[in-house]
Amino acid sequence: MALKCAVELGIPTAIHNLGGTASVEDLVTSLSLPQTKLPFLRRVMRLLVTSGVFASDSSGDKETYRLNPLSWLLVEGVDHEDHTNQKCFVLGTVSRHYVEAALSLADWFKKDLVPPIPSPFEELHGVPLLDEKTPLLDSELHNIVVEGVAAHDNLAIGTIMRECHDLFRGLESLTDCCGGDGTTARAIVKAHPHIKCTVLDLPEVIKTAPDDGTVNYVAGDMFKSVPPSQAVLLKLVLHHWSDDDCVKILEQCRKAIPSREEGGKVIIIEIVLGPSLGPVMFEAQLLMDMLMMVNTRGRQRDENDWREIFMKAGFSDYKIVKKVGARGVIEVYP
Ligand SMILES: C[S@@+](CC[C@H](N)C(=O)[O-])C[C@H]1O[C@@H](n2cnc3c(N)ncnc32)[C@H](O)[C@@H]1O
């Protein structure tokens, strides 16, 4: 809630505009807050420094606050390859609808619901999240969630392109399945101009995608068919879906690619749950799993969960080629 407060007040952007460092007095003045709130803001900032959202420096009895890599992602208006503003992701996560769904978890556990089991969000609010019906619940929430998920999913594309250059080497064509407005596909084509890239998404998404001619857009349903390519990319898609649905999606992807000998593969970018990256990263992965449990029918998966799904969908082998932060890059072979 302190983070929500800081984001809503625009504290990260204010610190950035003040030259990257600010005292609580500077913040109160630049945000036009009443002077009487100064000691209260100091307490909020103290908590956010301790939780790693901001950095601080003390000299004598004067304390100043600085952005760190985390709060830099909350600054608005930054034009940088590795920056996508996470404000909407924070505001969605702490929205009344998410929080009420999370608070209803024990009641949800006690109900003997008929499969496919609706998420606590869907059970409480009557509509699924990220669905065409979600705006009927609250159109402002829906817009924040759509923008927040896009910001979250687009984060670190630059890092992935740098760290996983070989992933796309030698590929002639690629379908980005559920590629949204084509941001990822355009980044891939920019780094590998010879790849013919197709973006598959629902008609209502493709309708508004920016068509600059660099990628080809196809409106469709991945449960019915996926446009054929040498490789299919599924980036942060499967964690929204149940195991049964993941198998169905992957079966369509398998039909869309040639044999392994001809370079056919599915590239999956998702969390691979596990403690190997240390307790902080593991906790972040598990919190993302709770986010999925409360709000979607999907989940985060460990390597065994992934293997089981790949084999059920008829694939013969897979390789975890890289870990990029909390996410893993997996190649799956027909
Ligand atoms: C979480 S986003 C995917 C993120 C994207 N891959 C990225 O990395 O930025 C989910 C996307 O799946 C699309 N989608 C949902 N159901 C679909 C379906 N049946 N067929 C095709 N696209 C679908 C949504 O419209 C949305 O753009």
The ligand as a Gaussian input file, in Angstrom:
#p B3LYP/6-31G(d) Opt

LIG

0 1
 C       -0.387000     -11.860000     -21.648000
 S       -0.632000     -11.424000     -23.272000
 C        0.722000     -12.136000     -24.112000
 C        1.966000     -11.371000     -23.949000
 C        2.858000     -11.259000     -25.149000
 N        3.240000     -12.554000     -25.657000
 C        4.083000     -10.471000     -24.745000
 O        5.103000     -11.088000     -24.425000
 O        4.007000      -9.245000     -24.694000
 C       -1.881000     -12.469000     -23.764000
 C       -2.318000     -12.247000     -25.217000
 O       -3.000000     -13.413000     -25.650000
 C       -4.009000     -13.019000     -26.519000
 N       -4.951000     -14.134000     -26.637000
 C       -5.804000     -14.576000     -25.680000
 N       -6.498000     -15.635000     -26.147000
 C       -6.067000     -15.858000     -27.405000
 C       -6.421000     -16.827000     -28.402000
 N       -7.347000     -17.761000     -28.164000
 N       -5.776000     -16.777000     -29.588000
 C       -4.851000     -15.831000     -29.847000
 N       -4.477000     -14.878000     -28.930000
 C       -5.088000     -14.901000     -27.736000
 C       -4.555000     -11.784000     -25.865000
 O       -5.305000     -11.001000     -26.756000
 C       -3.269000     -11.093000     -25.400000
 O       -2.764000     -10.213000     -26.371000

